Amino acid sequence: MEELAPAGDGLVVLSNRGPLSWSRDADGRLSARRGGGGLVSGLAPLVSDSGALWIAAAMSEADRQASREGLTEAEGIRTHLVDLDPATYRMAYDVVANAVLWFLYHGLFDLTRRPRFEQGWRKAWDAYRDYNAAFAEAAVKAAPHGATVLVQDYHLALVPKRLSELRPDLRAVHFSHTPFAEPGSFAVLPDRMAVDVLEGMSAAVACGFHDRRWADRFDACCEAVLGRPARTFVSSLGPDVEDLRKVAASEQAVQAGRALEEQLAGRRLVVRVDRIEPSKNILRGLLAFDRLLETHAELVGRVVMLALAYPSREGLAEYLAYRAELETLASDVNLRWATDSWRPVELELGDDFPRSVAALERYDVLLVNPIRDGLNLVAKEGPALNRTDGVVVLSREAGVWPELRDAVLTINPFDVEATSEQLARALAMGDEERARLAEQGRRLATARSPAHWLADQMAAAAEEAQSS
């Protein structure tokens, strides 16, 4: 793979969650550690020691204190933390970004009941506008003349327009890590919000997505609402294979792998690794596994589903209810099938990355069945890590599916019966076909790295600069 130039001075990155998380040590001093999430893990190594600036929200009291004390750099990463009023942040992040935009883009609304834009909605939307304005103003103050500003995700949809008004010398690129809604679904939004979102994003020199389907939907919404097309590009994020292999070689992952082998006792392994998030479709995955045991008696006692699920957005009632339903369903499947020596579903709640890496190395089947997903990096990390010629069963609604379609078994994420059948097919597949699919999957999954994805965003900004 060719070497790509690192990001450097003149680059500003904006995201809700930043690359550093501050806390107090045993002596009460503020210290920083690398933050979590796919964006941070992929992008932080590329901007470290480069002179680039990363602007993010202060997420905790320690973050806010670090911001007030002017602590701006750790692990080679220059940061600026936007210290927002907590009430403004909660309304912007929980009420607008996650409870409306996320649900809209992932097709999660039950339209007979939600959304309902009632009395308090305008206050929440004003908070979202204030949140975006604070990020834009921070970039305006910090960015050098002619800088490239990479604005990440749906939290910051309004930033590009504000930047174009305040600093027309800046080249802003907006990148969405989510899907986008088709015009009929997008019309659910109040008119003011719909116009603001589309005008805000399309003011960027270009808007990027992981999958052509999402870019085309955004473009169609701009045509329908604004009467003009958008400037878009498609760039799929790849895994940081070197970093994954380092984790796989760590003592924590090695020990987790040994414990997993003892737990399996020679049984086949179906794995999934997800946030506890309605769009990940974990419930239908469990129902499909339950149906698999019902229709294939030869697998009873001989296969385990390991569901590694870590809590997410527990400030939202929908997420708490989803977690409760998940735990209940896993318990029900075990009550139905478990024996004294075998439990078919191992549901593990908690974010244990070395444990997840060990499971991805070992799976016989990796189930990735989102209702809709901007990308789903796990579907690439699995083939990149797996050592057992495991088979990937992948939803066609994942943004990564067009890249991997020739190396996976495809499913409709709503079809529990067909998902069960594909799980059975994967487990019954012969060694030669498994090896062929696994090799093809490794090649496709590792074809792109985070550096390629960053380079595409920089190229989109540079292309606009040359055309101007």
N, C-alpha and C positions, 0 to 999 in steps of 0.2 A: 504494500500500500504506500502511495507516495506521501512524502512529507508535506504538510501544509503549514503555511506561515502562522505563527501564533498571533493572537490579538494583541493590540498594543495601545500606546498613548493615542488619544483621539477617539477612543471607543468608550461609550457609556452603555451599561446594561441596566434595564429597569425591570424589576419583578416584585411581586408581592412578598414572597419568601426569599430571603437573601442567602448568601453563601456562608455566613457566619452566624452562630448563635452564641450569645453572651450569657454567662452565669457567674456566680460568685464562688470562689474556692473556699477551702476550709479556713483560710485566713481573712476571708471577707473581700479579697481582691477580685476585680472583674477579669475574667479570662474568656477566650473565645475558642470555639471548636467548629469544625466544618459542619454546615447545616445538612439536612436530609433532603430527599426528593430527587427525581430523575434529572431535572434541569440543573440543579446544583452539582450533582455528581458528574454530569457530562460537561458542563461549561466551566466550572471553577478551575480545573487544572489548566485550561486553555488561557485563562486570563491571569492566572497567578504569575506574579513578578513581571507583568507586561506593561504596567502603567495604566491599564484600563481601570475605570471606576464602575462600581456596582452599587446602584441605588435600590434600597428595599425598605419595607416597613419594619419599624421596631415592633417586635412581636410580644415581648415580655417586659417586665419591669426592669430586668437587668439590661435588656437591649436599650430601653429608653434612657437608663442611667448612663450607659456607654455613649449614647448619642450626646447627652448633655455634657459629658466630660470630654468630648472631642476625640474619643477613641475611634480611629478610622482604618486601622490596618492590622491584619493578622494573617499568618500563613501565606504571606506574599500577596494578599488580595486587598485592594483599596476599596473601602465601602463608605457609603453615607446612608445612615438610617433615618427615615422620615418618621418623626415623632408625632403621631396623629392623636387627636382626642379619642380615647377608647370607645366612647359611644358612637362617634362618627365611623370609626373603623368597624365596629360590630355591624352597623347598619349597611355599610358598603360591602363588607366581606360576606356576612351571613345572609342578610336579607336580600340584597341585590345579586351579588356575584354568584353565590352558591345556591340560594333557594330559588332564583329565577333563571339567570343566564345558564348556569350549569344544567339545570333540569331541562331547559328549552333545547340546548344544543345536543343533549344526549337522548332526547325524545322520552323523557321520564314523566311528563305531566299526565295526570288523569284529568282530562279537560272537563269532565262533568263536575269536578270539585275545585281544581286548581289550574292556573293561578287566579287569585282574586285581588285585583288592584283597588284597594279600599282606601279609607280615609288617611291612614298613615303612610301610604305608598309614596306620595310626593316628598315627604320628609326623608324617607329612605333613599329615594333617587337623588335628592339634593346632597345627601351625605356621600353617595357614590361619585357625584360630580366634584365635590370638595376633595375627596380622596384622590381622584385623578388629577385635579388641579395642583394638589400638594406635590405629587410626583413630578408633574411637568415643571413646576417652579423650581424644584430642586435640581432638575436637569438643566434648566435654563441658566441657573447660577453657576453650575459646576462645569458644564461642557465647554471645551475650547472651541474656537471658531472652526466651523466646518466639520465638527465631529459627527461620527455615525452613532446613532442612538438606537439600540435594539430593545424594543418594548415587547415584553413577554406576556402574552395570554389575556384572557377575557376580563381579568380584574382591572386592566388598564386600557380599556377600549377607547377611552376619550382622550388619552394623552397625545397621540400624534397630531390631532387638530390643534390642540392648545400649543404644542411646540411650534407648529407652522405659523401660528399667529404671533407668538412671542419671539421666536428665533428662526426666521426663514433660512438662515445659513445652515441649520442642522439638517442632517439626512436621517429621518426616522424610518425604521422598518418595524412593522408589527408582525409578530408571529403568534399564531394560535395553536395551542397544544390540545385543543378540544376539536370535536367535529363542529360543523355549523348547521344551522337549520335551513330547510328549504323555504321558499317564500310563503307558502301556505301556513306553515308552523310559525314562522317569524312574525306573521301578522297578529299573533296573540298579544304581542307587546303593545302597550300604550303608544300612540303615535309619536309623542315627544321622545320617548325612550328609543323607539326604533330608529328615528332619524338621527338622534344623538349618537347611537352606537355605530351606525353605518357611516355617518359623516366623520366621526372620530377616528375610526379605523382607516377609512379610505383616504384620509389626509396624509397617511404615510406614503413614502415613495413607492412602497410595495407591501403587500400583505401576504405572509407565508402560512402554509398549512402542511401537515404531514402527508396528506392524501389529496389527489386531484378531485375526488368527490366533494370534499369539504370546501376546496377553493371554488369549485363551480357553483356550489350552493350560495356561498358568500357573494359571488359575482351576480348570481341571479337575483339575490335580495337587493343589491345595489341598483340593478336595472329596474326592479319593480318599485322600489321606494324612492330612490333618488333620481331615477331616469338616466343613469349613466353606468357604464361598466367600471369594474375595479381593476387595479393593477395587482396581479397575484403571481405567486410562484409556489412551487411544491418542493419540499425538501424533507425527506424522512430522516429522523434521528436514528443513529446506530448506537449499539452498546460500546462502552469503553472496555474492550476485551482484556487489555492489560490489567486494568484495575480489578475486573472480575476474577482473573486468574490469581492475582495477589490475595484476594479474599479467600478463594478456594484453597490456597496453600496455607492459610493461617491456621493456627492451632485450634481456634474456635470452630472453624468450618470442618476441619479434619475430625475433631471430637464429635461434632454434630453428625457427620457422616457415619461414624462408627455406631453412634447411638441409634441412628436410623436403621442401619443394617440389623442390629439386635432387635429392634422393634418389629421389623418386617419378618424376620425368621424365614427368609426364603420366599416370601409372597411377592406377587406383582404389585407395582406401585403406580397409582394415578395421583398426580400432583396438580394443585393450583396454588398460585401466589397472588393475593389481591389485597387491596384496601377493602374494608367493609363499607361498600359503596353500592347503592342500588344499580348503577349502570354496569357493574361487573357481573351481575346475573348469577350470583353464587347459588341462590335458591334453586333455580332451574337446573344448575349443574348437579346439585345434591339429588334432586328428583330423578335426573337421568341416571345417576349412579344407582339409586334405589331400584329403578326399573331394570337396569343391567343385571342386578342380582336376582330379580324376579324372573327374568327371561333366560338366564344362563346359570342353571343350577351348578354346572361344573366350576363356576367361579366363586361360589359361596365358600368362605373360609380361605380363599386363595388370593384375594386381592384386597388392597387397602387404598382408600382415598385419603390423602393427606392434604387438608385444606389449611394453608397458612394464611391467616386473615388478620390484618392489623386495624385497630379502630381508627376512625376518621370522622372529623366534623361532628363530634358528639354534642356540640351546642345546638344542633338541629334535630327536631323531634323525629323527622323521617329517618334519620340515621340511627338513632337509638332504637326505634321500632324495628328497623331492618336487622340490627344486631340481635335483638331479642328473638325475632322470627328465625334467624339463622341458627341460633343456639338451640331453639326448640326443634327445628327440623332435623338437625344433626343428631340430637338425642332420640328423636322418633325413629330415625333410620337404624340407629344402634339398638334400640329396644326391639326392633322388628327382627334383626338379623344376628346380633352378636351371640357368641358362644363363650364358654369359660376361657377359651384360649385365643379368641379373635374378636376384635372390634373393627367393623368395616370402615367407619369414619373417624379419623383423628382430626378434630378441629382444634387448632392452636391459635389463640388470640394473642397478639403481641408482635411488635416489630423486631424481629431477630434476623438481621440480614445474613450473617454466616449460616444460620440454619436454612434459610431460603436457598442460598447458593448450594449448600450440600444436597438439598432436595432436587434442585435443578440438574445437578450432576448425575443423579441417580434415577430419575423417573423412567418408567416404561411408557407412560402416556402423560402428556402435559395438556390439561384442559384449559383453554382460554376462550371463553364464550360470552364476551360482553354484548349487551344490548346494542351499544354503539360506543366507539372509543376513538379518540383522536389519533392514537397510534397503537399503544400497548407494547411497551418495550420488553416486557417479560417474554412475549412470543419470540423475540430475537435473542434475549439472554439465555433462554432455555436451550435452543439448538447450539448456541456458542459454547455452552458449558457442558452439555450432556455427554457422558462417557458410556452409555448403555444402548446406543442406537434407539433412543426413545422417539415416539411418534407424537407429533403435535396435532391436536384436534382444535381447530381455530374457527371462530365466528367470522362470517363474511362481512360483518358490520364493524370489525376492527380496522382501523386505518392501515395497519401493517399487512392486512390480508392480500392486497394486490401484489405486494412484493413476494410474499411467501406462498402463494396459492398453489404452486406446483410442487411444494415440498410438505404439504400438510393435508389432513383430512378436513374438508370444509363442512361447516354446519350452519343452519339457520338457528340463531340463538333462541328463538321462541319455540322451536320444535323439540320438545323433551324426548319424544319417542325416537326421532332421527338422531339426536345427540347420543342417546343410549346405544343405538345401533352402530354409530361411529366409534364409540368407546369399545364396543365388542370387536369391531373390525380391527381396531388398533392393537388390542390385546392378542388377537388371533393371527396377526400378520406374521408371515414367514421371515426368517433372518435376512434373506437376501433383499427383500423389499424394504425391510426396516433400515438396513444399512444404506441402501440407495437413497431413501428419503432423508435419513439423518445427514448424510454427506451433502446432499443438495441443500438441506436446511442450514447447515453450518456455513456453506459458501454464501448463500443469500443473506443470512442474518449478519454476517461480518463484513459485507461488501462496503458498508458505510460506517464511519466513526463519528463521534461528536465533532471532530475537527472539520469533516466535510459539511456537516450541518451548519456550523458557524460560518464556514467559508461561503456557503450559499447566501446567507443573510448579508454578509459583507459585499458579496458580488452584486446583490440586488441594489444595495445603496450606491455602489460604485457605478453601476450601469446608469442609474438615474443622474448621477453627477456628470457623467460624460455626455449624456443626452442634453443636459442643460447648458 
